[in-house]
Amino acid sequence: MSTRKQEFGARAPSAAASAWSHVRLHVVTGKGGTGKSTVAAALALALASHGRNVLLCEVEGRQGIARMFDVDPLPYEERRIASGLPRADGLPGHVHALHIDPESALMEYLAMYYKLGRAGRALDRFGVIEFATTIAPGVRDVLLTGKVFEAVQRNSRNKGATRYDAVVLDAPPTGRIAQFLNVNGELAGLAKVGPIKSQADTVMTLFRSPRTLVHLVTVLEEMPVQETADGIAELRSVGLPIGGVVVNMVRPRDLAAADLAAARAGTLDRARVAADLESVGVAHDPALLDGLLAEAADHAERRALEDAQREVVQGLGVPIFELAREPAGIDLGSLYDLAAELREGGLG
């Protein structure tokens, strides 16, 4: 195990995670600002091992995948964007990406189920497509999730289409995830019969099956942790399967408990800190020492708050995976680092 993994308190692969090899659809959600898109991308890289092919989908229209992988904006078609996390015992697979927008999904739906090719394009020119996907959010979600369903269920009858061993969905935030995934519930007042209702029912069969898991991303702050707890309760109430909680952006544990307590209490040995600075050739003055001790106290306070929130997360009754904070920001290299942490922790 690497020093990096040891430093961040990596856990041994959990029994629950090792039993997830049969899962075909990994849905990743989280409160805004917790890094859910980053975690979804890292999970796709982790899963694309042993020659496995993975599809990474996004549905929020932000082109976040393209930015993270430094590729051109994605059209409404699947594109290979990266190789999976390498392993010593086999060649990695590949990560493909798909940017799903409701207008293109509806056009495809009309062409597949109603044979509306040119007629569908005419509707698009007159703004009917945009109107339909805006006026009925339940229909919009059926179209978005329907495309994900097709990718998961794809078989030999889909000639020329890539078959995937797993699909990772960068889903809407936690506050909307149950509504987004519970598509037949959202359609209850819109379509009680017909092909749209039939598709919603079929999609729900997948979403409520053991082949699907919903993973929630949080950081160790009160509001995201509370939203994660609420999200788990809401998902359970509508029968959707919970995977794990990914605690993202965890600060390094580089101070002993006694030093953290002293820093928080303002009782660190000032003379010892000054001597340590001199030992590495750094001249010090009272202002520098004051600044360093204030930073130490602030760090210790944040760590105490994080530890309190970690206890809340541990009480949620689901597997937990921790990812280190990337101080230099997220690029393709750091995505691979996070993918390695997920895989070593048992998720991927």
C-alpha positions in Angstrom: 0.0 0.0 0.0 1.4 3.4 -0.9 2.4 6.1 1.6 -0.4 8.2 0.2 -3.0 5.6 1.0 -1.6 5.0 4.5 -1.6 8.8 5.2 -5.3 9.1 4.4 -6.4 6.2 6.5 -7.4 3.9 3.6 -9.8 1.1 4.5 -9.4 -2.5 3.5 -11.9 -3.5 0.7 -15.3 -4.0 2.3 -17.3 -7.2 2.0 -20.1 -5.1 0.5 -17.9 -3.6 -2.2 -16.4 -7.0 -3.2 -19.9 -8.3 -3.7 -20.7 -5.5 -6.2 -18.9 -7.1 -9.2 -22.4 -7.9 -10.8 -23.4 -4.2 -10.8 -23.8 -2.8 -14.3 -25.0 0.7 -13.5 -23.3 3.0 -10.9 -25.2 6.2 -10.3 -23.1 9.0 -8.7 -24.8 11.9 -6.9 -23.9 14.5 -4.3 -24.5 18.0 -3.2 -23.1 20.7 -5.4 -19.4 21.4 -4.6 -18.7 17.9 -3.2 -17.0 16.8 -6.4 -19.5 14.2 -7.6 -18.5 14.6 -11.3 -14.9 14.1 -10.3 -15.8 11.0 -8.4 -17.9 9.6 -11.3 -14.9 10.1 -13.7 -12.5 8.4 -11.2 -14.9 5.5 -10.7 -15.1 5.0 -14.5 -11.3 4.8 -14.7 -11.2 2.4 -11.8 -13.9 0.1 -13.3 -12.2 0.1 -16.7 -9.6 -2.6 -15.7 -9.0 -6.2 -16.8 -10.0 -5.2 -20.4 -13.4 -4.0 -19.3 -15.2 -1.2 -21.2 -17.0 1.5 -19.3 -19.4 4.2 -20.4 -19.4 7.5 -18.5 -22.6 9.5 -19.0 -23.6 13.0 -18.0 -27.1 14.5 -18.1 -26.7 18.0 -16.7 -25.6 19.8 -19.9 -22.4 21.2 -18.4 -19.8 19.3 -20.5 -18.0 18.5 -17.3 -16.5 15.2 -18.7 -14.9 17.1 -21.6 -13.3 19.5 -19.3 -12.0 16.9 -16.9 -10.5 14.7 -19.6 -9.3 17.7 -21.7 -11.2 16.7 -24.9 -13.5 18.6 -27.2 -17.1 19.1 -26.1 -19.0 15.8 -26.5 -21.8 15.4 -29.0 -24.8 13.1 -28.6 -22.7 10.1 -29.4 -20.4 7.7 -27.5 -16.7 8.5 -27.8 -13.6 6.8 -26.3 -11.8 9.3 -24.1 -9.3 7.4 -22.0 -7.8 4.0 -21.1 -8.7 2.5 -17.8 -6.6 2.4 -14.7 -3.7 0.0 -15.6 -3.1 -3.2 -13.7 -0.1 -5.5 -13.5 -2.3 -8.6 -14.2 -3.9 -7.6 -17.4 -4.5 -4.9 -20.0 -6.9 -2.1 -19.0 -10.1 -1.5 -20.8 -11.4 1.9 -22.1 -13.6 4.7 -20.9 -16.1 6.0 -23.4 -18.2 9.1 -22.7 -21.7 10.2 -23.6 -23.3 13.6 -23.1 -27.0 13.1 -23.0 -29.3 16.0 -23.7 -33.1 15.6 -23.6 -33.7 17.1 -27.0 -31.4 14.7 -28.8 -32.8 11.8 -26.7 -36.4 12.7 -27.7 -35.3 12.9 -31.4 -33.8 9.4 -31.1 -36.9 8.2 -29.3 -39.2 9.5 -32.0 -37.1 7.9 -34.7 -36.9 4.5 -32.9 -40.5 4.2 -31.7 -42.5 6.3 -34.2 -40.3 6.2 -37.3 -40.3 10.0 -37.3 -37.1 10.8 -39.1 -37.6 13.9 -41.2 -40.8 14.7 -39.3 -38.9 14.7 -36.1 -36.3 17.1 -37.5 -39.2 19.4 -38.6 -40.6 19.4 -35.1 -37.2 20.3 -33.8 -37.0 23.3 -36.2 -40.4 24.5 -35.0 -39.3 24.3 -31.4 -41.7 21.5 -30.5 -38.9 19.3 -29.1 -37.6 21.9 -26.8 -41.2 22.7 -25.7 -41.9 19.1 -24.9 -38.8 18.5 -22.9 -39.3 21.7 -20.9 -43.0 21.6 -20.2 -43.0 18.1 -18.8 -39.9 17.4 -16.5 -41.1 13.8 -15.9 -40.9 13.1 -19.6 -37.5 14.8 -19.8 -36.2 12.4 -17.1 -37.6 9.4 -18.8 -35.8 10.3 -22.0 -32.5 10.9 -20.2 -32.7 7.7 -18.1 -34.0 5.8 -21.1 -30.8 6.3 -23.0 -28.8 5.1 -19.9 -31.0 2.1 -19.8 -30.3 1.3 -23.4 -26.6 1.4 -22.8 -26.8 -0.9 -19.9 -29.1 -3.4 -21.6 -27.3 -3.3 -24.9 -26.9 -6.8 -26.5 -25.9 -8.4 -29.7 -29.0 -7.1 -31.5 -27.5 -3.6 -31.3 -25.3 -4.1 -34.3 -22.2 -1.9 -34.5 -22.8 -0.5 -30.9 -20.2 -1.0 -28.2 -21.3 -3.3 -25.4 -20.2 -2.1 -21.9 -19.3 -4.0 -18.8 -20.4 -1.1 -16.7 -22.1 2.3 -17.0 -21.3 5.2 -14.7 -23.9 8.0 -14.6 -22.9 11.4 -13.3 -26.4 12.2 -12.1 -28.2 15.3 -10.8 -27.5 16.5 -7.2 -28.7 14.7 -4.1 -31.6 17.0 -3.6 -33.1 15.8 -6.9 -31.8 12.3 -7.3 -34.8 10.3 -6.0 -37.1 12.4 -8.2 -34.8 11.9 -11.2 -34.5 8.1 -10.8 -38.1 7.4 -9.7 -39.3 8.1 -13.3 -42.6 6.2 -13.2 -43.6 8.1 -10.0 -43.0 11.4 -11.7 -45.1 10.3 -14.7 -48.1 9.3 -12.6 -50.0 12.5 -13.5 -48.8 12.7 -17.0 -48.9 9.3 -18.7 -50.8 6.4 -17.3 -50.5 4.3 -20.5 -48.6 4.3 -23.7 -45.0 3.9 -24.8 -43.6 6.6 -22.5 -45.2 4.9 -19.5 -44.0 1.5 -20.7 -40.5 2.8 -21.0 -40.6 4.4 -17.5 -41.7 1.0 -16.0 -38.9 -0.8 -17.9 -36.3 1.7 -16.7 -37.5 1.3 -13.1 -37.1 -2.4 -13.3 -33.4 -1.8 -13.9 -33.0 1.0 -11.3 -34.6 -1.1 -8.5 -32.6 -4.3 -9.4 -29.3 -5.6 -7.9 -27.6 -4.4 -11.1 -27.8 -0.8 -10.0 -26.2 1.1 -7.1 -26.5 4.7 -6.2 -23.4 6.2 -4.6 -23.5 9.5 -2.7 -20.6 11.9 -2.6 -20.0 14.2 0.4 -17.4 16.3 2.1 -17.0 16.4 5.9 -19.1 19.5 6.4 -22.5 19.7 8.1 -24.8 20.6 5.2 -23.4 18.1 2.7 -23.4 15.3 5.3 -27.0 16.1 6.3 -28.1 16.2 2.6 -26.4 12.8 2.2 -28.3 11.4 5.1 -31.6 12.8 3.7 -30.8 11.5 0.3 -30.2 8.0 1.6 -33.5 8.1 3.4 -35.4 9.3 0.4 -33.8 6.7 -1.9 -34.7 4.0 0.5 -38.3 5.2 0.7 -38.8 4.7 -3.0 -37.0 1.4 -3.2 -33.8 2.5 -4.9 -30.5 0.6 -4.0 -27.8 2.4 -2.1 -24.2 1.7 -2.8 -21.6 3.6 -0.7 -20.8 7.1 0.5 -17.7 8.6 -1.0 -16.2 11.1 1.4 -14.2 13.4 -0.9 -11.5 16.0 -0.3 -10.3 14.6 3.0 -7.5 16.6 4.5 -4.2 14.7 5.4 -3.8 13.5 9.0 -0.3 14.8 9.4 -0.5 16.0 13.0 -0.6 13.8 16.1 -3.8 14.0 18.3 -1.9 15.6 21.1 -0.5 18.3 18.8 -4.0 18.9 17.3 -5.4 19.4 20.8 -2.6 21.8 21.7 -3.1 23.8 18.5 -6.8 24.0 19.1 -6.3 25.2 22.7 -3.6 27.7 21.7 -1.0 25.9 23.9 1.6 24.9 21.2 5.2 25.4 22.4 6.1 28.6 20.7 9.8 28.2 21.4 9.8 24.7 19.9 8.1 26.0 16.7 10.8 28.7 16.4 13.6 26.1 16.9 12.1 23.9 14.2 12.0 26.9 11.8 15.7 27.7 12.6 16.7 24.0 12.1 15.6 24.2 8.4 17.2 27.6 7.8 14.0 29.8 8.0 14.4 33.0 9.8 11.5 33.9 12.1 10.0 36.9 13.8 7.0 37.3 16.1 4.6 38.0 13.2 5.6 34.8 11.4 5.2 32.7 14.5 1.8 34.3 15.2 0.6 33.5 11.7 1.8 29.9 11.9 0.2 29.3 15.2 -3.1 30.9 14.0 -3.0 28.6 10.9 -2.4 25.6 13.2 -5.4 26.5 15.4 -7.6 26.9 12.3 -6.5 23.6 10.9 -7.1 21.8 14.3 -10.6 23.4 14.5 -11.5 22.2 11.0 -10.2 18.7 11.8 -12.4 18.5 14.9 -15.4 19.5 12.9 -14.5 16.9 10.2 -14.1 14.2 12.8 -17.6 15.0 14.2 -19.1 14.8 10.7 -17.2 11.5 10.0 -19.0 10.0 13.0 -22.3 11.0 11.4 -21.3 9.4 8.1 -20.3 6.2 9.9 -23.7 6.0 11.4 -25.5 5.9 8.0 -25.1 2.2 7.7 -23.5 2.0 4.3 -19.9 1.3 3.1 -17.6 4.4 3.2 -14.8 5.3 0.9 -12.5 8.2 1.5 -10.6 10.2 -1.1 -7.7 12.5 -0.4 -8.0 16.2 -1.1 -6.0 17.2 -4.2 -4.3 20.5 -3.3 -3.3 21.3 -6.8 -6.7 20.8 -8.3 -8.1 18.1 -10.6 -6.4 17.1 -13.9 -6.2 13.8 -15.7 -3.3 12.7 -13.5 -5.2 13.4 -10.3 -8.2 11.5 -11.7 -6.0 8.4 -12.1 -4.8 8.9 -8.5 -8.3 9.1 -7.2 -9.3 6.0 -9.3 -6.4 4.1 -7.7 -7.7 5.1 -4.2 -11.2 3.9 -5.1 -10.0 0.6 -6.5 -7.7 -0.1 -3.6 -10.6 0.7 -1.3 -12.8 -1.8 -3.0 -15.0 0.5 -5.2 -13.9 -0.3 -8.7 
